Amino acid sequence: MKKLKLTKYIGPSLIHLFFWLFTIASLVPFILVFMVSISSEDSILQNGYSLFPSHISFSAYQFLFNDFSEIAKAYGVTIVTTLVGTVVSLLITALFAYPLSRPDLPFRRTLSFYIFFTMLFGGGMVPWYITYVNMFDLKNTILAMIIPNLLLSAFNVLLMRTFFATSIPDSIVESATIDGASELKIFFSIVVPLSLPIMATIGLFNTLAYWNDWYNCMLFIDKPELYNIQYLMTKTLTNIQYLLMKSSSSAQVGDLLAKMPRETVRMALAIVGIAPLLFAYPFFQKYYISGITSGAVKG
């Protein structure tokens, strides 16, 4: 009996230990990035990357926030594009996915294949760029960081469609229709409240996509006041790399680089770019896990 009781407790304890070790291993890279970002440049050059820096220095952050107004503007642009883009993209995705989940929709299979086809083939970068710049005139506008490539994802539509088809009972929709509710009434009053897990999941996908995007900004934005935080960080890193290449041919540039944090500023850039998402993720986690598993069930 004692042996059985011991075995009963050893199994769960080993599982808990495994997940604790896995969690710690997952956190180590983030901790390392932060520790390197607050290390002095000299300690990095002498001792390399370490979880326990020999000398604490915030010179990398002082370098990045030397012009705080520029950072603040970039954060503002990123927050606006992320909030507007996420909400509008989530609404369009849901309005597209819900009809596809209804078995009585005419040409449902054709429409589903059409959106799946866009996951396999594209028109190419040149016509894509010309369309947005010449036809829609999105150059140097906030919409250029919201619409291209990000506003509607075929994968998200199919994921949400599967959730609607497998998790929204047909009897509820039929009862609401018999009671005289319109399609919009059914969608916003019944379907959306029952679909919070998949809504939060797709919302998190969209938030990550908009927050981390720098490619659209690089292609469509020439005005510095419209730079988002990711592109501003990328541009800063590119400038540092350019100075490093020129340092060998210019004594003046070499003296400047001697006083400038180089390795630590790379890690500080990562912290500045990802920190807001790390704080926001726990609020989505509960819905994210249930939403992604429910939406992945084959209908």
Backbone torsions as a table, in degrees:
resi	resn	phi	psi	omega
1	MET	NA	-44.5	-179.5
2	LYS	-62.8	-36.0	179.8
3	LYS	-66.1	-39.8	179.1
4	LEU	-64.9	-42.8	179.3
5	LYS	-64.1	-39.6	179.3
6	LEU	-64.3	-43.7	178.1
7	THR	-63.0	-36.0	-179.0
8	LYS	-62.5	-35.4	-177.3
9	TYR	-89.7	-26.5	-177.8
10	ILE	-67.0	-42.1	-178.4
11	GLY	-56.9	-57.9	178.7
12	PRO	-61.1	-34.6	-179.9
13	SER	-64.8	-40.5	178.4
14	LEU	-66.2	-38.5	178.1
15	ILE	-64.4	-45.1	177.9
16	HIS	-62.0	-40.8	178.9
17	LEU	-63.6	-41.7	179.0
18	PHE	-60.2	-45.7	-177.4
19	PHE	-71.0	-32.3	174.8
20	TRP	-65.2	-43.7	178.0
21	LEU	-64.6	-39.3	178.5
22	PHE	-64.8	-40.4	178.5
23	THR	-64.4	-44.0	178.7
24	ILE	-62.8	-42.5	178.8
25	ALA	-63.3	-33.5	178.5
26	SER	-72.1	-31.0	-178.4
27	LEU	-81.7	-23.5	-176.1
28	VAL	-56.4	-45.6	179.5
29	PRO	-59.6	-39.6	179.3
30	PHE	-66.4	-41.3	178.5
31	ILE	-64.2	-41.1	179.5
32	LEU	-62.3	-44.0	178.9
33	VAL	-59.9	-44.1	-179.9
34	PHE	-65.9	-43.8	-179.1
35	MET	-63.2	-40.4	177.9
36	VAL	-65.9	-36.1	-178.5
37	SER	-67.2	-23.7	179.2
38	ILE	-106.0	15.8	175.5
39	SER	-91.3	158.9	174.7
40	SER	-78.9	152.3	-178.4
41	GLU	-62.4	-38.3	-179.0
42	ASP	-63.7	-41.4	-179.4
43	SER	-66.3	-33.3	177.5
44	ILE	-67.6	-42.4	-179.4
45	LEU	-67.6	-32.5	-177.2
46	GLN	-85.3	-44.0	-171.3
47	ASN	-111.5	-8.9	-176.6
48	GLY	78.1	-171.2	-180.0
49	TYR	-71.2	139.0	-178.6
50	SER	-150.5	146.0	174.9
51	LEU	-72.9	-17.6	-178.8
52	PHE	-126.5	84.7	-176.2
53	PRO	-64.0	142.6	-180.0
54	SER	-75.8	-22.7	-179.6
55	HIS	-145.0	123.7	-179.4
56	ILE	-86.1	133.1	178.0
57	SER	-150.6	138.1	178.0
58	PHE	-105.8	26.2	-177.5
59	SER	-64.1	-32.1	179.6
60	ALA	-64.6	-43.2	178.8
61	TYR	-71.0	-35.3	175.2
62	GLN	-62.9	-38.5	177.5
63	PHE	-65.0	-44.6	-178.5
64	LEU	-67.6	-40.3	-175.9
65	PHE	-96.6	21.0	176.6
66	ASN	-59.7	-39.3	173.5
67	ASP	-112.2	85.4	-172.9
68	PHE	-65.7	-31.9	-178.5
69	SER	-62.1	-36.9	179.4
70	GLU	-67.3	-42.4	177.2
71	ILE	-63.7	-42.4	-178.9
72	ALA	-63.0	-42.6	177.6
73	LYS	-62.3	-43.5	-179.2
74	ALA	-64.4	-41.6	175.8
75	TYR	-62.3	-41.0	178.8
76	GLY	-60.9	-45.1	178.2
77	VAL	-62.2	-42.6	-179.4
78	THR	-65.3	-42.4	-179.9
79	ILE	-64.6	-43.0	179.8
80	VAL	-63.7	-49.6	-179.2
81	THR	-64.1	-36.2	-179.8
82	THR	-68.5	-46.5	-179.1
83	LEU	-66.1	-51.3	-178.6
84	VAL	-64.8	-47.1	-178.2
85	GLY	-62.5	-41.7	-178.8
86	THR	-65.1	-46.0	-177.8
87	VAL	-65.7	-48.6	-178.1
88	VAL	-66.5	-42.1	179.5
89	SER	-64.0	-40.1	178.9
90	LEU	-64.2	-41.0	179.4
91	LEU	-65.1	-46.7	-179.3
92	ILE	-64.6	-41.5	179.6
93	THR	-62.0	-44.4	179.9
94	ALA	-66.4	-40.9	-179.9
95	LEU	-68.1	-26.6	176.8
96	PHE	-82.8	-40.5	-173.9
97	ALA	-74.2	-36.2	-175.4
98	TYR	-62.9	-47.7	176.7
99	PRO	-60.6	-35.4	179.3
100	LEU	-66.2	-21.8	180.0
101	SER	-84.0	-12.5	-178.6
102	ARG	-85.7	126.3	-176.1
103	PRO	-67.5	-19.1	-177.6
104	ASP	-92.8	7.8	179.0
105	LEU	-74.8	125.9	176.9
106	PRO	-64.4	141.7	178.3
107	PHE	58.6	32.0	-178.5
108	ARG	-62.3	-43.1	-179.3
109	ARG	-67.7	-37.1	179.2
110	THR	-65.1	-43.8	179.2
111	LEU	-66.3	-38.6	178.2
112	SER	-64.3	-41.4	177.9
113	PHE	-66.0	-37.1	-179.6
114	TYR	-60.4	-46.0	-178.6
115	ILE	-73.6	-31.2	175.5
116	PHE	-67.8	-33.8	180.0
117	PHE	-60.9	-34.1	-179.5
118	THR	-68.8	-17.2	176.2
119	MET	-76.9	-20.3	-174.8
120	LEU	-99.5	-33.7	-173.7
121	PHE	-133.5	147.7	176.1
122	GLY	-135.2	168.6	-176.7
123	GLY	-83.1	-9.5	-176.9
124	GLY	102.2	157.2	-173.3
125	MET	-70.5	-40.9	-175.3
126	VAL	-64.0	-53.6	177.1
127	PRO	-63.5	-32.7	177.3
128	TRP	-61.8	-45.6	-179.5
129	TYR	-67.6	-44.5	-179.5
130	ILE	-62.0	-37.6	-179.7
131	THR	-61.5	-46.7	-177.4
132	TYR	-74.7	-31.8	-176.9
133	VAL	-85.2	-47.6	-174.3
134	ASN	-87.8	-40.0	-176.4
135	MET	-84.3	-44.4	-176.6
136	PHE	-100.3	-7.2	175.2
137	ASP	52.8	52.9	-178.5
138	LEU	-95.7	2.0	-178.3
139	LYS	-60.1	131.4	178.0
140	ASN	57.4	44.1	174.5
141	THR	-132.7	158.7	177.0
142	ILE	-62.9	-33.5	-179.0
143	LEU	-62.5	-25.1	178.7
144	ALA	-66.0	-21.4	177.4
145	MET	-99.6	3.0	-179.6
146	ILE	-111.3	-43.2	-170.7
147	ILE	-85.3	-56.6	-172.2
148	PRO	-61.1	126.5	173.5
149	ASN	69.9	-17.0	-169.5
150	LEU	-115.2	-26.4	-171.1
151	LEU	-67.2	-36.3	-178.9
152	LEU	-138.9	126.3	178.9
153	SER	-114.5	127.5	179.4
154	ALA	-62.6	-38.4	178.8
155	PHE	-61.3	-44.3	180.0
156	ASN	-64.9	-37.7	178.5
157	VAL	-63.7	-46.3	-179.5
158	LEU	-66.7	-36.8	177.8
159	LEU	-64.2	-44.8	-179.6
160	MET	-70.8	-36.7	177.3
161	ARG	-59.6	-43.4	179.3
162	THR	-63.5	-39.2	177.7
163	PHE	-63.0	-47.3	179.3
164	PHE	-59.1	-42.9	-175.6
165	ALA	-69.6	-30.4	-174.8
166	THR	-101.2	-18.6	-172.3
167	SER	-115.6	-14.2	178.1
168	ILE	-101.9	109.5	-178.0
169	PRO	-62.2	136.6	177.9
170	ASP	-63.4	-29.8	-177.4
171	SER	-64.0	-34.7	179.3
172	ILE	-67.0	-43.7	179.6
173	VAL	-65.3	-42.1	179.3
174	GLU	-64.6	-40.4	179.3
175	SER	-63.7	-42.4	178.6
176	ALA	-65.0	-37.1	178.3
177	THR	-65.8	-41.6	178.3
178	ILE	-63.4	-35.1	178.9
179	ASP	-75.3	-2.6	175.8
180	GLY	95.1	11.2	179.6
181	ALA	-73.9	139.1	177.3
182	SER	-76.7	169.6	-179.7
183	GLU	-62.5	-41.4	179.0
184	LEU	-66.0	-38.3	177.8
185	LYS	-63.1	-43.6	179.1
186	ILE	-63.2	-42.4	-175.9
187	PHE	-65.7	-51.1	-173.8
188	PHE	-80.7	-27.8	-176.6
189	SER	-94.6	-23.1	-175.7
190	ILE	-119.3	-53.6	-173.1
191	VAL	-67.4	-48.9	-177.0
192	VAL	-62.2	-48.0	178.2
193	PRO	-61.0	-29.4	179.3
194	LEU	-83.0	-6.1	-173.8
195	SER	-116.4	25.5	-179.1
196	LEU	-59.1	-37.6	178.6
197	PRO	-59.6	-48.2	-178.4
198	ILE	-72.7	-31.5	176.5
199	MET	-63.3	-44.5	179.0
200	ALA	-65.7	-36.8	179.9
201	THR	-65.2	-51.6	179.1
202	ILE	-65.2	-36.4	177.1
203	GLY	-61.1	-39.1	177.5
204	LEU	-67.3	-41.5	176.0
205	PHE	-57.0	-47.3	-178.7
206	ASN	-65.1	-41.5	179.8
207	THR	-60.0	-46.0	178.7
208	LEU	-62.4	-41.9	-178.2
209	ALA	-64.2	-45.6	-178.6
210	TYR	-70.7	-41.0	-176.8
211	TRP	-66.7	-39.5	-175.6
212	ASN	-87.6	-3.8	-175.0
213	ASP	-75.5	129.7	171.4
214	TRP	-128.9	-13.5	-174.5
215	TYR	-67.0	-46.4	178.9
216	ASN	-61.8	-39.8	179.1
217	CYS	-63.2	-40.5	179.6
218	MET	-64.4	-38.1	-176.2
219	LEU	-79.8	-39.9	-167.9
220	PHE	-107.6	-12.6	-172.7
221	ILE	-112.7	125.3	174.9
222	ASP	-112.0	-17.2	-176.9
223	LYS	-87.0	124.1	-178.5
224	PRO	-59.2	-30.2	-178.5
225	GLU	-70.4	-11.9	178.7
226	LEU	-105.7	6.3	177.6
227	TYR	-66.3	137.7	172.3
228	ASN	-89.2	173.0	-170.9
229	ILE	-66.8	-37.0	-178.2
230	GLN	-68.3	-41.0	179.2
231	TYR	-70.7	-36.5	177.7
232	LEU	-63.0	-41.8	177.6
233	MET	-65.3	-42.0	178.3
234	THR	-62.9	-41.1	179.8
235	LYS	-66.2	-38.9	177.2
236	THR	-62.7	-44.3	179.1
237	LEU	-64.5	-38.9	177.9
238	THR	-64.0	-40.3	178.7
239	ASN	-63.5	-39.4	178.6
240	ILE	-64.9	-42.6	178.7
241	GLN	-64.1	-36.0	177.9
242	TYR	-65.3	-42.1	178.2
243	LEU	-64.2	-36.1	177.9
244	LEU	-63.2	-38.2	178.4
245	MET	-68.0	-33.3	-177.4
246	LYS	-85.9	-11.0	-173.0
247	SER	-64.0	-30.2	-177.5
248	SER	-72.1	-22.8	-176.6
249	SER	-104.1	-0.6	-177.9
250	SER	-140.5	120.2	178.9
251	ALA	-67.0	-34.5	-179.0
252	GLN	-66.1	-42.4	177.8
253	VAL	-66.6	-36.4	178.3
254	GLY	-62.7	-40.7	177.2
255	ASP	-64.8	-37.4	179.1
256	LEU	-66.3	-42.5	-179.2
257	LEU	-67.9	-28.2	179.2
258	ALA	-62.6	-28.0	-179.4
259	LYS	-98.1	-3.7	-174.6
260	MET	-101.1	132.4	174.1
261	PRO	-68.8	131.5	-177.3
262	ARG	-113.8	-57.8	-179.8
263	GLU	-70.0	-42.6	-177.5
264	THR	-67.8	-30.0	-177.7
265	VAL	-70.3	-27.1	175.9
266	ARG	-62.4	-43.9	-180.0
267	MET	-71.7	-35.6	176.7
268	ALA	-63.6	-36.3	176.2
269	LEU	-61.1	-41.9	178.8
270	ALA	-64.2	-41.2	-179.9
271	ILE	-66.0	-45.0	-179.8
272	VAL	-62.2	-36.9	-177.4
273	GLY	-76.7	-33.4	-171.7
274	ILE	-104.4	-17.0	-174.2
275	ALA	-54.5	-47.0	-179.6
276	PRO	-59.6	-35.6	179.9
277	LEU	-70.4	-33.7	178.0
278	LEU	-63.4	-34.4	178.5
279	PHE	-77.2	-29.1	-177.0
280	ALA	-83.5	-28.1	-173.2
281	TYR	-58.7	-42.4	-179.1
282	PRO	-56.4	-28.7	-179.5
283	PHE	-72.7	-23.2	179.6
284	PHE	-95.3	-14.0	-167.4
285	GLN	-60.1	-42.5	-176.5
286	LYS	-60.2	-44.8	-179.9
287	TYR	-76.6	-31.4	-175.0
288	TYR	-62.1	-46.2	-176.4
289	ILE	-65.4	-47.4	-178.5
290	SER	-69.6	-33.7	-179.3
291	GLY	-68.9	-43.7	-177.3
292	ILE	-70.7	-33.6	178.8
293	THR	-74.6	-38.4	179.6
294	SER	-70.1	-40.3	-178.6
295	GLY	-72.0	-16.7	-178.0
296	ALA	-87.4	-7.0	-179.8
297	VAL	-70.4	132.0	-178.3
298	LYS	-72.9	128.5	179.9
299	GLY	-87.4	NA	NA
